[in-house]
Amino acid sequence: MHQEEILLAGGKTNLGSIVRVGDTVRRPLNTNSTFVHKFLQYLENINFDASPRFLGIDEKGREIISYIEGDVPSNLKYYSDEQLVAAAKLIRRFHDATQGCPLTNNEEIICHNDLSPCNFVFIDDMPTSIIDFDMAAPGTRIFDLAYAAWLWLDIGNEEISAEDQKRRLVIFTEAYGTSNIDLLIKTMTQRQLLLVEEAIRRQKSCMEKWASSALQWTKREFSDLISTPNSQSTMPSS
């Protein structure tokens, strides 16, 4: 029996091509799909319960992923302290689950590489699952966490004061389990610069403007947080 395909609004990289069919999601394959499928199967094998399951390839050549019920944000916004804590703890649990994965290729963990709130499923206004693993690859905790902090706090948004952002950044990093704000901010600026360069390469002027503005804000407003007395702390390893 043919099931209706319902277009899903989320998904920046595959906008307009991701559909829900029953309790599954169908997505186009890409150059990273084989890795992602193996990784999702690994997460399933270790009983990580906050990610979708890979279920195969359908008759149209699309990957079949389990659908996770809940709400997925379409844009960045101001998240409460409680939401930030929940997100950071979930990210920590995800990173811990990937450490030691055979796919790490001698790297520290498997990074999601796009831990935006828009790639989390919320239930009762709290983040409970991570989705859209298209960009997953071996890497480091700090690289993944710095990008997550940027987007969860919406750093660079002029409507949020620097004082509030510094407070929220401490809450986010402490919930994850690190005090290395110095390294986090330095890595965040690297991520922002990488996105500026990607936007220029792809001729995405809006993305370039947003990332460039966030980069300048971070350098200007967070400069006093760099090289603080506790900045020599290392990232957690397990």
ABEGO torsion letter per residue (X at the ends): XBBBBBBBABGAAABGABBBBEABBBBBBBAAAAAAAAAAAAAAAAGBAABBBBAEBBAAGBBBBBBBBEBBBABBBBBBAAAAAAAAAAAAAAAAAABGBAAAGGBABBBAGBBBAAABBBBGGBBABBBGAAABBBBBAAAAAAAAAAAAAGBGBAABBAAAAAAAAAAAAAAAGBABAAAAAAAAAAAAAAAAAAAAAAGBAAAAAAAAAAAAAAAAAAAAABGBAAAABBBBAX
